[in-house]
Amino acid sequence: MGARVIATAEELNGLLGQQLGVTDWLTVDQERVDGFAKVTDDHQWIHVDTERAKQSPFGGTIAHGFLTLALTVPLGAELYELGFGSSRLNYGLNKVRFPAPVPVGSRIRAQVTLDEIRETGAGLQLTTTYTIEIEGKERPACVAERLTLVTP
């Protein structure tokens, strides 16, 4: 099943305050973590040194927090797409927290809620909350309020 298409701004307004859905599980493997380390130049040992990380409090490597945050993009795309406007721009973040680390090999998924829609001179500004869960863990890996600008 593909992403839900929200065809109009009016339809989007009808979803305000609602959960837009929950994604499928995604495995965060070492290859993904190593690739993120390479493109961001963040080679901290807790992420990339599998032998040394075994001695850490986590018992192995963990994903970068910003990798978890970056995964909100493909996870959100799994849930919905907007069928109106000429473009969608990452406008920023209001608040981001990383309550729990993501051990490499874990599966994560996102719950997404539409919190606010605000008209601006540049278009519609959407505020969505992404809660990234770790399978089998009580605390989420990430809770982020993302801002998206939908241009006319």
C-alpha positions in Angstrom: 0.0 0.0 0.0 1.4 3.4 -1.0 1.4 6.7 0.9 -1.9 8.4 1.5 -2.3 11.3 -0.9 -3.8 14.4 0.7 -5.2 16.1 -2.4 -6.2 19.6 -1.1 -5.5 22.1 1.6 -9.1 21.6 2.7 -8.5 17.9 3.2 -5.4 18.7 5.1 -7.3 21.0 7.4 -9.7 18.2 8.2 -6.7 16.2 9.6 -5.5 18.8 12.0 -4.8 17.3 15.4 -4.9 13.8 14.1 -2.4 11.1 13.8 -1.5 10.7 10.1 -0.4 7.1 10.7 2.3 4.7 11.9 5.0 3.5 9.5 6.3 0.0 8.9 9.4 -1.0 10.9 12.8 -0.1 9.5 16.0 -1.9 10.5 18.9 0.5 11.3 21.9 -1.5 10.2 25.6 -0.8 10.5 25.9 -0.1 6.8 23.4 2.8 7.1 25.2 4.1 10.2 28.6 3.9 8.5 27.2 5.7 5.4 25.8 8.5 7.6 29.1 8.8 9.3 30.9 9.1 6.0 28.6 11.8 4.6 28.6 13.9 7.8 32.2 13.3 8.9 30.9 12.1 12.3 33.1 9.0 12.9 32.7 8.9 16.7 33.6 5.4 17.8 30.3 4.7 19.5 28.7 4.7 16.0 31.4 3.1 13.8 33.8 1.0 15.9 31.9 -2.2 16.5 34.6 -3.9 18.6 35.2 -0.9 20.9 31.5 -0.2 21.2 31.0 -3.7 22.7 32.7 -2.3 25.8 30.4 0.7 26.0 27.3 0.9 28.2 25.2 0.2 25.1 27.0 -3.1 24.4 27.4 -2.2 20.7 27.3 0.6 18.2 24.4 3.0 18.2 22.9 5.2 15.5 23.7 8.9 15.3 20.8 10.9 16.7 20.8 13.1 13.6 20.5 9.9 11.5 17.4 9.0 13.4 16.1 12.6 12.8 17.0 12.4 9.1 15.0 9.2 8.8 11.8 11.2 9.5 12.0 12.2 5.8 11.6 8.7 4.3 9.3 7.5 7.1 7.0 10.5 6.6 6.9 9.9 2.9 5.8 6.3 3.6 2.7 7.7 5.3 1.6 10.7 3.2 2.2 13.0 0.3 0.6 16.3 -0.5 -1.1 16.5 -3.8 -1.2 20.3 -3.9 1.3 23.1 -3.9 4.3 23.5 -6.1 7.0 22.4 -3.6 7.6 21.2 0.0 10.5 22.6 1.9 12.0 21.6 5.2 11.5 24.9 7.0 13.0 23.8 10.3 12.4 22.2 13.7 10.7 23.6 16.8 12.0 21.0 19.2 13.9 17.8 19.0 14.7 15.3 21.8 16.6 12.0 21.7 15.3 10.2 24.8 16.8 6.8 24.0 19.7 5.5 21.8 19.0 3.3 18.8 21.2 0.2 19.0 22.4 -0.9 15.6 20.3 -3.8 14.4 17.2 -2.3 16.0 13.9 -1.7 14.2 12.3 1.7 14.4 9.1 3.2 13.2 7.4 6.6 13.2 4.1 7.9 14.5 3.2 11.2 12.8 0.7 13.8 14.0 -0.4 17.0 12.3 -0.3 19.6 15.0 -0.7 23.0 13.2 -1.3 24.5 9.8 -0.5 28.2 9.5 -0.8 30.4 6.4 2.2 32.6 5.7 3.1 34.9 2.9 5.2 32.1 1.4 2.6 29.3 1.7 1.3 26.9 4.3 3.5 26.1 7.2 2.8 22.6 8.7 3.9 21.5 12.1 4.1 17.7 12.5 5.3 15.7 15.4 7.3 12.6 14.7 7.7 10.1 17.5 10.3 7.5 16.5 9.8 4.3 18.4 12.3 1.5 18.9 10.8 -2.0 18.8 10.6 -3.5 22.2 11.7 -0.3 24.0 9.6 1.8 26.3 11.2 5.2 25.5 11.2 6.7 22.0 14.4 7.3 20.1 13.4 10.7 18.9 10.5 13.1 19.3 10.7 16.0 16.8 8.4 18.9 15.8 9.1 19.3 12.1 8.2 22.4 10.1 7.3 22.0 6.4 6.5 24.9 4.0 4.1 24.1 1.2 4.5 26.7 -1.5 1.6 27.7 -3.8 
